[in-house]
Amino acid sequence: MNELDERQVVDYLEQNRDFLQKHPELLARLSIYDEPNGTTSLVKRQQSLLQNKNRELTDKLSHLIDNATNNEHIFKVFNQCHRLLLKTDTLETLQEKLTQTLCKGFNLLDCQLIPVNPDTHQTLLDQRFTVQTSFLGRLSQDEQMLLFQKTVGSVAVYLVGDKSTPTAILAFASSDETHYHPEQNSVFVLEFIQALDIKLSQL
């Protein structure tokens, strides 16, 4: 049977889905070979396909629910941070409160809001922020000590202000080396950084 004939059979069966019900003697003779040493009936094969499809849909739904739950949590934590901007009057208090809120909210090893000092941070800026205003991944030991004064696993580091003349660095650190990676979505933190930039200009 050529490809065109097979397509015609498929089309016919799709248009006449009760065909096998009307011809049970044919159904009884049909089988689909799944393994070299055995056969599977058409009904069992159909059940297996439906079960696999159901598992795929269930997995996709579970993934969507997990993402929604995670995004809701991130949104709530950064809402707290936005409220801190309204309540805080000094840089020192803001640094302290942000560290507490973000470390607790995201179960982080550390979080730092650091005013940029060109003499201290220029090498870091030149190496990690030549194209983007954020870096997610792993830093060298010297870079880790520069930002956190401790050894960390992976980091998410964001510039606050214009890329050419940033005013501050907002840095998150996890003990897990794979926690932060370049493919992560940063939409919530980037929105917060815009508000943080305005706040820092007022302090």
C-alpha positions as CSV (number, residue, x, y, z in Angstrom):
1,M,0.0,0.0,0.0
2,N,1.5,3.3,-1.0
3,E,1.5,6.5,1.1
4,L,-1.5,8.0,-0.7
5,D,-3.6,4.9,-0.1
6,E,-2.7,4.9,3.6
7,R,-3.7,8.5,3.9
8,Q,-7.1,7.6,2.4
9,V,-7.6,4.9,4.9
10,V,-6.8,7.2,7.8
11,D,-9.1,9.9,6.4
12,Y,-11.9,7.4,5.9
13,L,-11.6,6.0,9.5
14,E,-11.5,9.5,10.9
15,Q,-14.8,10.3,9.1
16,N,-16.3,7.0,10.0
17,R,-15.2,6.4,13.6
18,D,-17.8,3.7,14.2
19,F,-16.5,1.6,11.3
20,L,-14.9,-1.0,13.6
21,Q,-18.0,-1.2,15.7
22,K,-20.0,-2.1,12.6
23,H,-17.4,-4.7,11.7
24,P,-16.4,-6.5,14.9
25,E,-15.0,-9.4,12.9
26,L,-12.3,-7.2,11.5
27,L,-11.5,-5.7,14.9
28,A,-11.0,-9.2,16.3
29,R,-8.3,-9.9,13.7
30,L,-6.4,-6.6,14.2
31,S,-3.3,-6.4,16.3
32,I,-0.4,-4.0,16.6
33,Y,3.1,-5.3,17.2
34,D,4.8,-3.5,20.1
35,E,7.4,-6.0,21.1
36,P,9.4,-8.5,19.1
37,N,7.9,-11.4,21.0
38,G,4.3,-10.2,21.6
39,T,1.3,-8.4,20.3
40,T,-1.0,-5.8,21.8
41,S,-4.7,-5.5,20.8
42,L,-5.9,-2.4,19.2
43,V,-8.1,-1.5,22.3
44,K,-5.2,-2.0,24.6
45,R,-2.9,0.1,22.4
46,Q,-5.5,2.8,22.3
47,Q,-5.8,2.7,26.1
48,S,-2.0,3.0,26.4
49,L,-1.9,6.0,24.1
50,L,-4.7,7.7,26.0
51,Q,-3.0,7.0,29.3
52,N,0.3,8.4,28.0
53,K,-1.5,11.5,26.8
54,N,-3.2,11.9,30.1
55,R,0.1,11.6,32.0
56,E,1.6,14.3,29.7
57,L,-1.3,16.6,30.3
58,T,-1.1,16.0,34.0
59,D,2.6,16.8,34.1
60,K,2.1,20.0,32.1
61,L,-0.7,21.1,34.4
62,S,1.5,20.3,37.5
63,H,4.3,22.3,35.9
64,L,2.0,25.3,35.3
65,I,0.6,25.2,38.8
66,D,4.2,25.0,40.3
67,N,5.2,28.1,38.2
68,A,2.1,30.0,39.2
69,T,2.7,29.2,42.9
70,N,6.3,30.2,42.6
71,N,5.5,33.5,40.8
72,E,2.9,34.3,43.4
73,H,5.5,33.9,46.2
74,I,8.0,36.0,44.3
75,F,5.4,38.7,43.8
76,K,4.5,38.8,47.5
77,V,8.1,39.1,48.6
78,F,8.8,42.0,46.3
79,N,5.6,43.7,47.3
80,Q,7.1,43.7,50.8
81,C,10.3,45.3,49.4
82,H,8.3,48.0,47.6
83,R,6.6,48.8,50.9
84,L,10.0,49.1,52.6
85,L,11.0,51.8,50.0
86,L,8.0,53.9,51.3
87,K,8.9,53.4,55.0
88,T,12.7,53.8,54.9
89,D,14.5,57.1,55.3
90,T,18.2,56.1,55.4
91,L,20.4,54.0,53.2
92,E,21.7,52.0,56.2
93,T,18.1,51.1,57.3
94,L,17.1,50.2,53.7
95,Q,20.2,47.9,53.3
96,E,19.4,46.1,56.6
97,K,15.7,45.7,55.9
98,L,16.2,44.5,52.4
99,T,18.7,41.9,53.5
100,Q,16.3,40.6,56.1
101,T,13.3,40.5,53.9
102,L,14.9,39.0,50.8
103,C,17.0,36.4,52.7
104,K,14.0,35.3,54.6
105,G,11.5,35.4,51.7
106,F,13.7,33.5,49.3
107,N,15.7,31.4,51.8
108,L,19.0,32.9,50.6
109,L,22.5,32.7,52.0
110,D,22.9,36.5,51.7
111,C,21.6,39.6,49.9
112,Q,23.4,42.9,49.7
113,L,22.6,46.4,48.5
114,I,26.0,47.9,47.8
115,P,26.6,51.5,46.7
116,V,29.0,51.4,43.7
117,N,32.5,52.6,44.3
118,P,34.4,52.8,40.9
119,D,37.7,52.2,42.6
120,T,36.4,49.0,44.2
121,H,33.9,47.7,41.7
122,Q,35.2,48.8,38.3
123,T,36.8,45.4,37.4
124,L,33.7,43.6,38.3
125,L,31.6,46.0,36.2
126,D,33.9,45.6,33.2
127,Q,34.0,41.8,33.4
128,R,30.4,41.0,34.2
129,F,28.3,43.8,32.8
130,T,29.6,44.7,29.4
131,V,26.3,43.9,27.7
132,Q,23.5,43.5,30.3
133,T,22.7,45.1,33.6
134,S,22.4,41.7,35.3
135,F,24.5,38.6,35.9
136,L,23.2,35.2,37.0
137,G,25.5,32.3,37.7
138,R,28.7,31.7,39.5
139,L,31.4,34.3,40.4
140,S,35.1,33.9,41.0
141,Q,36.2,33.6,44.6
142,D,37.5,37.2,44.6
143,E,34.2,38.5,43.2
144,Q,32.3,36.6,45.9
145,M,34.3,38.1,48.6
146,L,34.0,41.6,47.1
147,L,30.2,41.4,47.2
148,F,29.4,39.1,50.1
149,Q,32.6,38.7,52.2
150,K,32.0,34.9,52.1
151,T,32.0,32.0,49.8
152,V,28.7,31.4,48.0
153,G,27.3,29.0,45.5
154,S,25.5,30.9,42.8
155,V,24.4,34.6,42.5
156,A,22.1,37.0,40.9
157,V,23.6,40.5,40.6
158,Y,21.8,43.5,39.2
159,L,23.0,47.1,38.6
160,V,20.8,49.9,39.9
161,G,20.8,52.9,37.7
162,D,22.3,53.6,34.3
163,K,24.6,50.8,33.1
164,S,27.4,53.2,32.3
165,T,27.2,54.9,35.7
166,P,25.3,52.6,38.1
167,T,24.6,53.9,41.6
168,A,24.3,50.6,43.4
169,I,24.5,46.8,43.1
170,L,21.7,44.5,44.3
171,A,23.2,41.1,44.8
172,F,21.5,37.8,45.9
173,A,23.5,34.7,46.9
174,S,22.5,31.1,47.3
175,S,24.5,28.2,48.8
176,D,23.3,26.1,45.8
177,E,25.6,26.4,42.8
178,T,22.7,25.7,40.4
179,H,20.1,28.0,42.0
180,Y,20.8,31.0,39.8
181,H,21.4,30.6,36.1
182,P,21.1,32.9,33.0
183,E,17.8,31.5,31.8
184,Q,15.9,32.6,34.8
185,N,13.1,35.1,34.6
186,S,13.9,38.4,36.4
187,V,10.8,40.4,35.6
188,F,9.8,41.0,39.3
189,V,13.3,42.0,40.5
190,L,13.8,44.3,37.5
191,E,10.6,46.1,38.3
192,F,11.7,46.5,41.9
193,I,15.1,47.8,40.8
194,Q,13.4,50.7,38.9
195,A,11.7,51.8,42.1
196,L,14.9,51.2,44.1
197,D,16.8,53.5,41.7
198,I,14.2,56.3,42.4
199,K,14.5,55.7,46.1
200,L,18.2,55.8,46.2
201,S,18.3,59.1,44.3
202,Q,16.2,60.6,47.2
203,L,18.4,59.4,50.1
